[in-house]
Amino acid sequence: MEVAEARYTDNPKGIVGGSQSWEKACLTILGASTTAPMYTVMYMSGWLKQHQGNSIVLELFITFYPLALGILLLQVCFDHIIDEILGRWACNMLRFGITSILNALVLPLIYVHADDTMSLWIIFALMGFSHGVALGSSFELCLHMPRRCKGIEYLNVGLQVGGVATGVFGVLSGFTLQEHPQSHHFYGFALLTSMLCLSGFGAVVLLHFCSDIYAKVMKIRPEPPPASIWEVLDLLYTMRVCIAATLLTSGATLLCNGFYTYAPTSRKMNPMDNSVLVVLLVYVNLCSDLIGRTITTYFGCPSGISLLKLVLARQVLVAVFFVYISQQKFLQDIFILVVLHILMVSHGMFTTWSFVHANSLATVKGLQRAFVSKMCVIILFIAILFGSLLGNAVERIWFITY
């Protein structure tokens, strides 16, 4: 395995990020198809708020991410066994095929069950299952690629392209342009997103049959997880900078995301008549995050200590966000939009750099790449889940009157 790794790592041909721009596009599409369903629901948050109340976004995160986290833990333990039995080629096709089709099928069901909380939780859970499988497999693929490929960076860009693309779909379908969208607006929106989900599987098929670098990655023998808890702890200690940066960045971001529906608007007499502002905040979130991730394809990752300092400085903006939404004396929509823009550009940069730093550690110190890739995503999900649970607790005890 180590010999094969050395051969393809040093191979300058067929590399994503080199002359093969179509491979970069495939990784971007794969990332976009992975996150599109979740972002579609976020764009629907203003509409779902009318059916389920202000807490709908927090309910999505609390339902979606625990199952995704559980799936990733199962992948860490059993993926190498399944890959040994069926082969990595077949397993990857199966994983991405099932998740793409499942996402395409469950999205249209949201409209039918918009008033049924339990059914929405089941839909969110199925989406969480698909998200966990697809994201874990995608990051493992990219982490096995040579660093010069910038596979992680382009996949991360794609993860945010999914949000921007679904935002465009919301406009094209007319869904996000209406305060009270009709069924044809919803189904147009869902159909376009479902097509994007299926295109992710198409991107994998194209890589499967045409990409030299993908073929080399698939030939690497699956790696078993660490044999003991001490090995796990040693790997986690080595990844401590990545873990801290991810927890602080994504946890704080998700804490803010759950409170978009509480942001007062200056556009209406009633500051909480804010459905338009909520949609604008989601658009700014996604576009700004995409800008931050794109920046990482041009600039290298800072050192671990520098990254942590930047992450800690970012927490000041998180405090500004919550101070603003907790009052109604100073109301300027442009102010909260600018604050969120800076927050999300930095989020895109710091999250991607955390993964890049982990990849560098795996390369320099010879860490188990399959374990590192899934642990990065697991830590990301833990951060998101922590931010969501903290947001739910703050929502219940915070002394704000709406």
SEVO-167692 format. One record per residue (C-alpha): residue in one letter; residue number from 1; x, y, z. Coordinates in pm, 1 decimal, always signed. Each point is the difference from the previous one (the first is absolute). Layout:
N
+---------+-----+----------+----------+----------+
! residuo ! num !       px !       py !       pz !
+---------+-----+----------+----------+----------+
!       A ! NUM !        X !        Y !        Z !
...
+---------+-----+----------+----------+----------+
END
This chain:
402
+---------+-----+----------+----------+----------+
! residuo ! num !       px !       py !       pz !
+---------+-----+----------+----------+----------+
!       M !   1 !     +0.0 !     +0.0 !     +0.0 !
!       E !   2 !   +276.4 !   +241.9 !    +91.0 !
!       V !   3 !   +176.1 !    -66.7 !   -330.5 !
!       A !   4 !   -317.8 !    +63.9 !   -198.1 !
!       E !   5 !    -55.5 !   +317.4 !   +198.1 !
!       A !   6 !   +347.7 !   +128.4 !    -82.8 !
!       R !   7 !    -41.6 !    -78.7 !   -369.3 !
!       Y !   8 !   -320.5 !   +189.5 !    -57.3 !
!       T !   9 !    +82.6 !   +285.3 !   +238.7 !
!       D !  10 !   +302.1 !    +89.9 !   -207.0 !
!       N !  11 !   -172.9 !    -47.0 !   -332.7 !
!       P !  12 !    -48.6 !   +341.9 !   -164.2 !
!       K !  13 !   -246.6 !   -126.0 !   -260.9 !
!       G !  14 !   -374.6 !    -28.9 !    +24.1 !
!       I !  15 !     -9.1 !   +217.3 !   +309.3 !
!       V !  16 !   -303.4 !   +196.3 !   +111.9 !
!       G !  17 !   +113.0 !   +358.0 !    +27.4 !
!       G !  18 !   +253.5 !    -44.4 !   -280.8 !
!       S !  19 !   -103.8 !     -7.8 !   -364.5 !
!       Q !  20 !   -312.3 !   -209.8 !    +62.9 !
!       S !  21 !   -255.1 !   +272.9 !    +65.5 !
!       W !  22 !   -291.0 !   -238.4 !    -60.1 !
!       E !  23 !   +112.2 !   -203.5 !   +303.3 !
!       K !  24 !     -9.3 !   +314.0 !   +214.0 !
!       A !  25 !   -350.4 !    +64.9 !   -130.7 !
!       C !  26 !   -105.4 !   -355.0 !    +89.3 !
!       L !  27 !   +121.0 !    +41.3 !   +358.9 !
!       T !  28 !   -181.4 !   +332.3 !    +22.8 !
!       I !  29 !   -323.0 !   -152.9 !   -133.0 !
!       L !  30 !    +37.1 !   -291.6 !   +241.4 !
!       G !  31 !    +28.6 !   +242.2 !   +291.8 !
!       A !  32 !   -295.3 !   +204.5 !   -124.8 !
!       S !  33 !   -225.3 !   -304.3 !    -28.9 !
!       T !  34 !    +90.7 !   -103.6 !   +356.2 !
!       T !  35 !   -114.9 !   +321.7 !   +168.5 !
!       A !  36 !   -278.8 !   +109.7 !   -237.9 !
!       P !  37 !   -286.5 !   -175.0 !   +189.8 !
!       M !  38 !    +92.1 !   +156.2 !   +335.7 !
!       Y !  39 !    +35.0 !   +346.0 !   -149.6 !
!       T !  40 !   -329.7 !    -39.3 !   -181.6 !
!       V !  41 !   -169.2 !    -46.8 !   +337.4 !
!       M !  42 !   +183.6 !   +305.9 !   +133.3 !
!       Y !  43 !   -140.4 !   +206.2 !   -287.5 !
!       M !  44 !   -340.0 !   -134.5 !    +93.4 !
!       S !  45 !    +44.5 !   +106.9 !   +362.9 !
!       G !  46 !   -207.9 !   +315.6 !    -39.4 !
!       W !  47 !   -284.5 !   -202.7 !   -151.6 !
!       L !  48 !    +36.4 !   -287.3 !   +249.1 !
!       K !  49 !     -3.6 !   +255.6 !   +281.1 !
!       Q !  50 !   -362.6 !    +71.0 !    -93.7 !
!       H !  51 !    -80.3 !   -370.2 !    +52.4 !
!       Q !  52 !   +233.2 !    -99.9 !   +283.8 !
!       G !  53 !   +106.9 !   +319.0 !   +182.6 !
!       N !  54 !   +335.3 !   +171.4 !    +56.6 !
!       S !  55 !   +179.9 !   -312.8 !   +121.5 !
!       I !  56 !    -18.3 !   -185.2 !   -332.4 !
!       V !  57 !   +365.8 !    +65.3 !    -94.5 !
!       L !  58 !   +124.5 !   -123.7 !   +337.1 !
!       E !  59 !   -223.6 !   -307.5 !    -35.5 !
!       L !  60 !   +157.9 !    -69.6 !   -338.4 !
!       F !  61 !   +352.9 !    +11.5 !   +140.2 !
!       I !  62 !    -84.3 !   -203.8 !   +310.1 !
!       T !  63 !   -169.1 !   -270.6 !   -210.3 !
!       F !  64 !   +230.8 !     +6.7 !   -300.9 !
!       Y !  65 !   +348.1 !     -7.4 !   +152.3 !
!       P !  66 !    -26.8 !   -270.1 !   +271.5 !
!       L !  67 !    -93.1 !   -259.6 !   -260.2 !
!       A !  68 !   +270.1 !   +125.0 !   -237.8 !
!       L !  69 !   +249.1 !    -24.2 !   +287.8 !
!       G !  70 !   -109.9 !   -353.4 !    +82.5 !
!       I !  71 !    +37.7 !   -105.5 !   -363.7 !
!       L !  72 !   +354.4 !   +140.7 !     -9.1 !
!       L !  73 !    +95.4 !   -193.6 !   +314.5 !
!       L !  74 !   -130.1 !   -318.4 !   -163.7 !
!       Q !  75 !   +202.6 !    +82.2 !   -311.3 !
!       V !  76 !   +316.6 !    +34.5 !   +208.8 !
!       C !  77 !    -56.5 !   -347.4 !   +145.6 !
!       F !  78 !   -133.1 !   -196.5 !   -297.9 !
!       D !  79 !    +78.1 !   +174.2 !   -331.0 !
!       H !  80 !   +335.8 !   -176.1 !    -40.1 !
!       I !  81 !   -168.2 !   -340.2 !    +46.6 !
!       I !  82 !   -269.5 !    +70.8 !   -258.6 !
!       D !  83 !   +260.3 !   +142.6 !   -239.4 !
!       E !  84 !   +212.2 !   -314.1 !    +35.6 !
!       I !  85 !   -297.9 !   -223.5 !    -79.5 !
!       L !  86 !   -160.5 !   +192.4 !   -286.2 !
!       G !  87 !   +290.2 !   +215.2 !   -119.4 !
!       R !  88 !    +38.3 !   +378.0 !    +31.7 !
!       W !  89 !   -124.6 !    +66.3 !   -353.0 !
!       A !  90 !   -331.7 !   -176.0 !    +57.3 !
!       C !  91 !    -44.5 !   +136.8 !   +351.9 !
!       N !  92 !    +53.3 !   +360.0 !   -105.9 !
!       M !  93 !   -249.3 !    -34.3 !   -284.2 !
!       L !  94 !   -249.1 !   -157.6 !   +240.0 !
!       R !  95 !    +43.5 !   +266.0 !   +270.7 !
!       F !  96 !    -33.7 !   +299.0 !   -229.9 !
!       G !  97 !   -278.7 !   -161.3 !   -202.3 !
!       I !  98 !   -217.9 !    -77.8 !   +303.0 !
!       T !  99 !    +51.1 !   +340.3 !   +162.3 !
!       S ! 100 !    -72.1 !   +192.7 !   -321.7 !
!       I ! 101 !   -319.4 !   -191.0 !    -73.2 !
!       L ! 102 !   -119.9 !    +18.2 !   +362.2 !
!       N ! 103 !    +45.3 !   +378.5 !    +11.1 !
!       A ! 104 !   -181.0 !    +40.6 !   -331.6 !
!       L ! 105 !   -294.8 !   -203.1 !   +129.8 !
!       V ! 106 !    -50.3 !   +154.2 !   +346.1 !
!       L ! 107 !    +20.4 !   +370.0 !    -91.6 !
!       P ! 108 !   -345.3 !    +19.4 !   -164.4 !
!       L ! 109 !   -154.1 !   -153.9 !   +314.7 !
!       I ! 110 !    +71.8 !   +312.7 !   +205.8 !
!       Y ! 111 !   -292.8 !   +190.3 !   -151.0 !
!       V ! 112 !   -245.7 !   -281.3 !    +71.4 !
!       H ! 113 !   +109.6 !    -28.4 !   +364.6 !
!       A ! 114 !    +73.3 !   +366.1 !    +77.9 !
!       D ! 115 !   -252.1 !     -1.7 !   +288.5 !
!       D ! 116 !   +103.9 !   -339.9 !   +137.6 !
!       T ! 117 !   +298.8 !    +42.4 !   +231.0 !
!       M ! 118 !    +71.7 !   -372.7 !    +37.9 !
!       S ! 119 !     +1.9 !    -57.0 !   -375.7 !
!       L ! 120 !   +237.3 !   +293.9 !    -45.4 !
!       W ! 121 !   +234.7 !   -148.7 !   +258.9 !
!       I ! 122 !     +1.4 !   -329.5 !   -192.7 !
!       I ! 123 !    +74.6 !   +184.5 !   -325.1 !
!       F ! 124 !   +279.5 !   +197.6 !   +167.5 !
!       A ! 125 !   +140.8 !   -323.8 !   +144.0 !
!       L ! 126 !     +5.8 !   -168.4 !   -343.4 !
!       M ! 127 !   +177.4 !   +304.7 !   -139.2 !
!       G ! 128 !   +247.6 !    -22.2 !   +288.7 !
!       F ! 129 !    +71.3 !   -364.1 !    -86.4 !
!       S ! 130 !    +73.1 !    +91.9 !   -362.5 !
!       H ! 131 !   +209.2 !   +299.3 !   +103.0 !
!       G ! 132 !   +218.1 !   -204.1 !   +235.4 !
!       V ! 133 !    +68.0 !   -277.5 !   -251.5 !
!       A ! 134 !    +72.9 !   +234.7 !   -290.8 !
!       L ! 135 !   +213.2 !   +247.2 !   +196.1 !
!       G ! 136 !   +210.4 !   -265.0 !   +172.3 !
!       S ! 137 !    +66.9 !   -179.4 !   -329.2 !
!       S ! 138 !    +77.1 !   +325.7 !   -184.0 !
!       F ! 139 !   +255.2 !   +121.0 !   +253.6 !
!       E ! 140 !   +170.2 !   -339.3 !    +12.4 !
!       L ! 141 !    +34.4 !    +11.6 !   -378.9 !
!       C ! 142 !   +148.2 !   +351.2 !     +6.4 !
!       L ! 143 !   +232.0 !    -63.3 !   +294.0 !
!       H ! 144 !   +158.3 !   -290.1 !   -189.2 !
!       M ! 145 !    +79.7 !   +232.1 !   -291.1 !
!       P ! 146 !   +339.2 !   +174.3 !    -20.7 !
!       R ! 147 !    +11.0 !   +344.4 !   +161.6 !
!       R ! 148 !    +71.6 !   +167.6 !   -332.7 !
!       C ! 149 !   -343.5 !   -115.9 !   -118.3 !
!       K ! 150 !   -172.9 !   +234.0 !   +248.3 !
!       G ! 151 !   -278.1 !   -257.7 !    +14.6 !
!       I ! 152 !   -109.0 !   +108.0 !   +348.3 !
!       E ! 153 !    -19.7 !   +364.9 !   -104.1 !
!       Y ! 154 !   -211.6 !    -69.2 !   -308.7 !
!       L ! 155 !   -228.7 !   -238.4 !   +188.2 !
!       N ! 156 !    -46.8 !   +266.9 !   +268.2 !
!       V ! 157 !    -79.8 !   +256.7 !   -267.7 !
!       G ! 158 !   -258.9 !   -243.2 !   -135.3 !
!       L ! 159 !   -157.3 !    -44.3 !   +342.2 !
!       Q ! 160 !    -82.2 !   +369.1 !     -6.8 !
!       V ! 161 !    -83.7 !    +11.0 !   -371.7 !
!       G ! 162 !   -286.7 !   -231.0 !    +96.1 !
!       G ! 163 !   -142.5 !   +276.8 !   +215.4 !
!       V ! 164 !    +44.6 !   +270.5 !   -262.7 !
!       A ! 165 !   -144.4 !   -221.9 !   -273.9 !
!       T ! 166 !   -309.9 !    -80.5 !   +204.4 !
!       G ! 167 !    -36.4 !   +371.9 !    +67.4 !
!       V ! 168 !     -9.8 !    +56.8 !   -375.2 !
!       F ! 169 !   -249.7 !   -285.0 !    -33.4 !
!       G ! 170 !   -218.8 !   +168.0 !   +261.2 !
!       V ! 171 !     -7.1 !   +317.2 !   -210.1 !
!       L ! 172 !    -54.4 !   -180.9 !   -331.5 !
!       S ! 173 !   -290.3 !   -198.2 !   +143.2 !
!       G ! 174 !   -145.1 !   +312.1 !   +161.8 !
!       F ! 175 !     -5.6 !   -168.3 !   +341.5 !
!       T ! 176 !   +224.3 !   +243.6 !   +186.5 !
!       L ! 177 !   -157.8 !   +300.0 !   -174.2 !
!       Q ! 178 !   -340.6 !    -67.2 !   +154.8 !
!       E ! 179 !    -98.9 !    +61.5 !   +361.1 !
!       H ! 180 !   -262.6 !   -274.2 !    -39.5 !
!       P ! 181 !   +128.1 !   -232.9 !   -275.1 !
!       Q ! 182 !   -240.4 !   -240.1 !   -170.5 !
!       S ! 183 !    +46.1 !   -369.5 !    -74.0 !
!       H ! 184 !   +136.7 !    +56.2 !   -352.4 !
!       H ! 185 !   +268.7 !   +228.9 !   +142.4 !
!       F ! 186 !   +102.4 !   -266.9 !   +249.5 !
!       Y ! 187 !     +6.4 !   -291.2 !   -242.3 !
!       G ! 188 !   +199.3 !   +200.6 !   -254.3 !
!       F ! 189 !   +253.2 !    +75.4 !   +273.0 !
!       A ! 190 !    +11.6 !   -364.3 !   +114.2 !
!       L ! 191 !    +35.6 !   -131.4 !   -356.8 !
!       L ! 192 !   +298.3 !   +223.1 !    -77.5 !
!       T ! 193 !   +173.2 !    -99.9 !   +324.9 !
!       S ! 194 !    -70.6 !   -368.2 !    -65.7 !
!       M ! 195 !   +165.9 !    +32.3 !   -340.7 !
!       L ! 196 !   +308.0 !   +148.3 !   +168.9 !
!       C ! 197 !     +6.4 !   -294.0 !   +244.6 !
!       L ! 198 !     -4.0 !   -246.3 !   -288.5 !
!       S ! 199 !   +271.4 !   +195.8 !   -182.4 !
!       G ! 200 !   +233.3 !    -77.6 !   +292.1 !
!       F ! 201 !    -37.1 !   -368.4 !    -75.4 !
!       G ! 202 !    +63.6 !    +79.9 !   -367.7 !
!       A ! 203 !   +325.0 !   +174.3 !   +101.8 !
!       V ! 204 !   +111.2 !   -311.9 !   +188.5 !
!       V ! 205 !    -80.1 !   -218.5 !   -301.4 !
!       L ! 206 !   +209.9 !   +229.8 !   -221.6 !
!       L ! 207 !   +292.7 !    -12.4 !   +244.4 !
!       H ! 208 !    -49.3 !   -374.7 !    +32.8 !
!       F ! 209 !    +50.7 !    -69.0 !   -369.7 !
!       C ! 210 !   +217.6 !   +289.8 !   -119.5 !
!       S ! 211 !   +223.6 !   +130.0 !   +280.4 !
!       D ! 212 !   +350.0 !   -139.7 !    +37.3 !
!       I ! 213 !    +45.1 !   +142.8 !   +350.4 !
!       Y ! 214 !   -336.4 !   -140.0 !   +115.4 !
!       A ! 215 !    +98.1 !   -343.2 !   -130.5 !
!       K ! 216 !   +326.4 !    +13.2 !   +197.5 !
!       V ! 217 !   -180.3 !    +98.9 !   +317.8 !
!       M ! 218 !   -243.6 !   -290.6 !    -45.1 !
!       K ! 219 !   +292.1 !   -244.2 !    -24.0 !
!       I ! 220 !   +130.2 !    +90.9 !   +345.2 !
!       R ! 221 !    -76.5 !   -274.6 !   +247.1 !
!       P ! 222 !   -263.3 !   +104.2 !   +258.9 !
!       E ! 223 !   +150.5 !   +100.0 !   +334.3 !
!       P ! 224 !   -137.0 !   -146.8 !   +324.8 !
!       P ! 225 !    -66.0 !   +241.2 !   +287.0 !
!       P ! 226 !   +253.5 !    +35.0 !   +284.3 !
!       A ! 227 !    +30.1 !   -322.4 !   +197.8 !
!       S ! 228 !    -25.0 !   +151.0 !   +348.9 !
!       I ! 229 !   -145.0 !   +297.5 !   +182.7 !
!       W ! 230 !   +354.8 !   +123.5 !    +64.3 !
!       E ! 231 !    +68.4 !    +17.8 !   -372.3 !
!       V ! 232 !   -322.7 !   +194.3 !    -46.2 !
!       L ! 233 !    +92.9 !   +242.7 !   +277.0 !
!       D ! 234 !   +348.9 !    +43.1 !   -144.0 !
!       L ! 235 !   -144.2 !    +81.9 !   -344.0 !
!       L ! 236 !   -249.7 !   +242.8 !   +151.6 !
!       Y ! 237 !   +279.0 !   +172.7 !   +192.1 !
!       T ! 238 !   +197.3 !    +37.4 !   -321.4 !
!       M ! 239 !   -310.6 !   +154.6 !   -159.2 !
!       R ! 240 !    -66.5 !   +232.2 !   +295.5 !
!       V ! 241 !    +35.5 !   +322.9 !   -198.8 !
!       C ! 242 !   -244.0 !   -121.9 !   -266.5 !
!       I ! 243 !   -244.3 !   -112.4 !   +267.9 !
!       A ! 244 !    +11.9 !   +326.8 !   +196.3 !
!       A ! 245 !    -30.1 !   +216.2 !   -312.1 !
!       T ! 246 !   -293.9 !   -203.8 !   -132.4 !
!       L ! 247 !   -186.9 !     -6.1 !   +331.1 !
!       L ! 248 !    +36.3 !   +374.3 !    +58.6 !
!       T ! 249 !    -73.9 !   +102.8 !   -359.4 !
!       S ! 250 !   -287.4 !   -227.5 !    -97.3 !
!       G ! 251 !   -152.8 !    -17.3 !   +347.8 !
!       A ! 252 !    -25.9 !   +379.6 !    +19.4 !
!       T ! 253 !   -131.6 !    +19.4 !   -357.2 !
!       L ! 254 !   -277.6 !   -250.5 !    +63.4 !
!       L ! 255 !    -90.9 !   +178.3 !   +320.7 !
!       C ! 256 !    -57.6 !   +313.2 !   -209.1 !
!       N ! 257 !   -179.0 !   -184.6 !   -281.3 !
!       G ! 258 !   -272.9 !   -120.9 !   +231.1 !
!       F ! 259 !    -89.9 !   +359.2 !    +89.7 !
!       Y ! 260 !    -51.1 !   +149.5 !   -346.1 !
!       T ! 261 !   -374.8 !    -14.0 !    +59.0 !
!       Y ! 262 !    +46.6 !   +221.7 !   +307.9 !
!       A ! 263 !   +181.7 !   +282.7 !   -180.1 !
!       P ! 264 !   -216.9 !   +317.3 !    +12.1 !
!       T ! 265 !    -52.6 !   +184.7 !   -327.3 !
!       S ! 266 !    -11.3 !   +372.3 !    -70.4 !
!       R ! 267 !   -223.4 !    -53.2 !   -304.6 !
!       K ! 268 !   -331.3 !    -52.8 !   +182.1 !
!       M ! 269 !   -192.9 !   +168.5 !   +280.0 !
!       N ! 270 !    +18.8 !   -328.1 !   +188.6 !
!       P ! 271 !   +373.8 !    -81.2 !    +28.1 !
!       M ! 272 !    -77.1 !   -372.2 !    +28.9 !
!       D ! 273 !   -190.2 !     -7.0 !   -329.5 !
!       N ! 274 !   +334.3 !   -105.4 !   -141.8 !
!       S ! 275 !    -54.2 !   -279.4 !   -253.9 !
!       V ! 276 !   +173.3 !   +202.6 !   -274.9 !
!       L ! 277 !   +300.6 !    +76.4 !   +222.0 !
!       V ! 278 !    +28.7 !   -368.6 !    +94.4 !
!       V ! 279 !    +30.5 !    -94.8 !   -367.6 !
!       L ! 280 !   +257.3 !   +278.2 !    -55.3 !
!       L ! 281 !   +203.9 !   -125.6 !   +294.5 !
!       V ! 282 !     +3.0 !   -350.4 !   -147.2 !
!       Y ! 283 !   +115.2 !   +135.6 !   -339.3 !
!       V ! 284 !   +277.3 !   +205.1 !   +163.7 !
!       N ! 285 !    +98.4 !   -303.3 !   +208.0 !
!       L ! 286 !    +48.0 !   -222.8 !   -301.2 !
!       C ! 287 !   +156.0 !   +248.1 !   -243.4 !
!       S ! 288 !   +244.8 !   +134.4 !   +259.5 !
!       D ! 289 !   +101.0 !   -348.8 !   +111.3 !
!       L ! 290 !    +62.3 !    -89.1 !   -365.2 !
!       I ! 291 !   +223.3 !   +305.9 !    -37.0 !
!       G ! 292 !   +201.0 !   -109.8 !   +303.8 !
!       R ! 293 !    +44.2 !   -355.3 !   -130.0 !
!       T ! 294 !    +99.8 !   +124.5 !   -345.1 !
!       I ! 295 !   +267.9 !   +220.9 !   +156.7 !
!       T ! 296 !   +165.3 !   -315.2 !   +141.0 !
!       T ! 297 !    +64.1 !   -130.7 !   -353.3 !
!       Y ! 298 !   +231.5 !   +299.7 !    -55.3 !
!       F ! 299 !   +161.2 !    +45.7 !   +343.6 !
!       G ! 300 !   +179.6 !   -258.8 !   +208.7 !
!       C ! 301 !   -102.8 !   -112.3 !   +347.2 !
!       P ! 302 !   +155.5 !   +199.6 !   +287.0 !
!       S ! 303 !   +185.6 !   -175.0 !   +281.5 !
!       G ! 304 !   -202.1 !   -171.9 !   +269.5 !
!       I ! 305 !    +55.6 !   +272.4 !   +260.4 !
!       S ! 306 !    -84.1 !   +278.5 !   -246.6 !
!       L ! 307 !   -319.5 !   -179.7 !    -99.8 !
!       L ! 308 !   -107.2 !    -32.8 !   +363.7 !
!       K ! 309 !    +65.2 !   +371.3 !    +62.4 !
!       L ! 310 !   -217.6 !    +91.8 !   -298.6 !
!       V ! 311 !   -275.9 !   -234.1 !   +119.6 !
!       L ! 312 !     +3.0 !   +151.5 !   +349.8 !
!       A ! 313 !    -12.9 !   +355.1 !   -138.0 !
!       R ! 314 !   -308.1 !    -99.3 !   -201.4 !
!       Q ! 315 !   -198.3 !    -62.8 !   +319.4 !
!       V ! 316 !    -28.3 !   +378.2 !    +47.7 !
!       L ! 317 !   -226.1 !    +15.9 !   -305.8 !
!       V ! 318 !   -213.5 !   -281.4 !   +139.9 !
!       A ! 319 !    -59.3 !   +212.4 !   +310.0 !
!       V ! 320 !    -88.5 !   +302.0 !   -218.4 !
!       F ! 321 !   -256.5 !   -213.2 !   -186.9 !
!       F ! 322 !   -180.5 !    -99.9 !   +319.3 !
!       V ! 323 !    +11.7 !   +346.8 !   +152.4 !
!       Y ! 324 !   -167.9 !   +137.1 !   -313.7 !
!       I ! 325 !   -284.0 !   -254.9 !    -16.8 !
!       S ! 326 !    -70.2 !    +38.6 !   +373.7 !
!       Q ! 327 !   -112.0 !   +363.2 !    -35.8 !
!       Q ! 328 !   -238.3 !   +204.3 !   -213.3 !
!       K ! 329 !   +126.9 !   +355.7 !    +53.3 !
!       F ! 330 !   +265.3 !     +1.4 !   -272.1 !
!       L ! 331 !   -146.4 !   -170.3 !   -306.4 !
!       Q ! 332 !   +191.1 !     +2.1 !   -327.1 !
!       D ! 333 !    -27.4 !   -305.1 !   -222.8 !
!       I ! 334 !   +322.1 !    +92.3 !   -178.9 !
!       F ! 335 !   +191.1 !    -14.5 !   +330.0 !
!       I ! 336 !    -95.4 !   -358.7 !    +82.9 !
!       L ! 337 !    +56.2 !   -103.2 !   -362.0 !
!       V ! 338 !   +356.3 !   +142.0 !     +4.4 !
!       V ! 339 !    +76.0 !   -167.0 !   +334.8 !
!       L ! 340 !   -124.5 !   -330.5 !   -135.4 !
!       H ! 341 !   +200.9 !    +45.7 !   -320.5 !
!       I ! 342 !   +325.7 !    +34.0 !   +194.2 !
!       L ! 343 !    -95.6 !   -290.8 !   +225.9 !
!       M ! 344 !    -66.7 !   -232.8 !   -292.0 !
!       V ! 345 !   +300.5 !    +96.6 !   -214.0 !
!       S ! 346 !   +218.7 !    -82.0 !   +298.9 !
!       H ! 347 !   -197.9 !   -318.9 !    +63.1 !
!       G ! 348 !    +63.2 !   -125.5 !   -353.0 !
!       M ! 349 !   +371.6 !    +74.7 !    +25.7 !
!       F ! 350 !    +61.7 !   -137.6 !   +349.1 !
!       T ! 351 !   -205.0 !   -319.1 !    -46.1 !
!       T ! 352 !   +175.9 !    -86.3 !   -325.0 !
!       W ! 353 !   +341.4 !    +78.6 !   +147.6 !
!       S ! 354 !    -76.6 !   -232.9 !   +291.8 !
!       F ! 355 !    -48.1 !   -287.1 !   -245.2 !
!       V ! 356 !   +308.3 !   +103.2 !   -198.5 !
!       H ! 357 !   +204.6 !     +3.5 !   +321.1 !
!       A ! 358 !   -122.7 !   -353.5 !    +77.1 !
!       N ! 359 !    +98.3 !   -111.8 !   -348.3 !
!       S ! 360 !   +348.1 !   +146.1 !    +49.0 !
!       L ! 361 !    +35.5 !   -190.0 !   +327.2 !
!       A ! 362 !   -109.1 !   -323.3 !   -168.8 !
!       T ! 363 !   +261.7 !    +53.9 !   -271.0 !
!       V ! 364 !   +291.2 !   +106.2 !   +221.9 !
!       K ! 365 !    -57.4 !   -237.3 !   +292.7 !
!       G ! 366 !   -137.4 !   -296.8 !   -193.3 !
!       L ! 367 !   -336.3 !     -7.7 !   +177.1 !
!       Q ! 368 !   -281.5 !   -231.9 !   -109.7 !
!       R ! 369 !   -174.0 !   +206.8 !   -266.1 !
!       A ! 370 !   -336.2 !   -177.1 !    +14.5 !
!       F ! 371 !    -18.7 !    +55.4 !   +376.3 !
!       V ! 372 !   +117.8 !   +362.0 !    -23.6 !
!       S ! 373 !   -251.2 !    +84.6 !   -273.4 !
!       K ! 374 !   -296.7 !   -139.2 !   +189.6 !
!       M ! 375 !   +116.3 !   +144.1 !   +332.0 !
!       C ! 376 !    +15.3 !   +344.9 !   -161.9 !
!       V ! 377 !   -362.0 !    -33.8 !   -109.1 !
!       I ! 378 !   -102.0 !   -150.3 !   +336.1 !
!       I ! 379 !   +155.1 !   +295.4 !   +184.4 !
!       L ! 380 !   -178.8 !   +233.6 !   -241.5 !
!       F ! 381 !   -332.7 !   -169.1 !    +73.0 !
!       I ! 382 !    +65.5 !     +6.9 !   +375.3 !
!       A ! 383 !    +67.0 !   +373.3 !    -28.7 !
!       I ! 384 !   -320.2 !    +50.7 !   -196.8 !
!       L ! 385 !   -202.1 !   -212.6 !   +240.0 !
!       F ! 386 !   +149.4 !   +180.0 !   +301.0 !
!       G ! 387 !    -83.0 !   +335.8 !   -154.5 !
!       S ! 388 !   -354.2 !   -117.5 !    -72.0 !
!       L ! 389 !    -57.3 !   -139.2 !   +350.2 !
!       L ! 390 !   +148.9 !   +312.4 !   +156.9 !
!       G ! 391 !   -226.3 !   +208.4 !   -222.0 !
!       N ! 392 !   -301.9 !   -201.4 !   +113.5 !
!       A ! 393 !    +97.4 !    +56.0 !   +365.4 !
!       V ! 394 !    +56.4 !   +372.8 !    -56.9 !
!       E ! 395 !   -334.7 !    +25.6 !   -174.6 !
!       R ! 396 !   -173.9 !   -146.9 !   +305.2 !
!       I ! 397 !   +172.1 !   +202.7 !   +273.0 !
!       W ! 398 !    +91.8 !   +326.1 !   -171.5 !
!       F ! 399 !   -200.2 !   +292.4 !   +136.9 !
!       I ! 400 !   -115.0 !   +148.1 !   -330.1 !
!       T ! 401 !   -363.1 !    +78.4 !    -72.4 !
!       Y ! 402 !   -125.2 !    -51.1 !   -353.2 !
+---------+-----+----------+----------+----------+
END
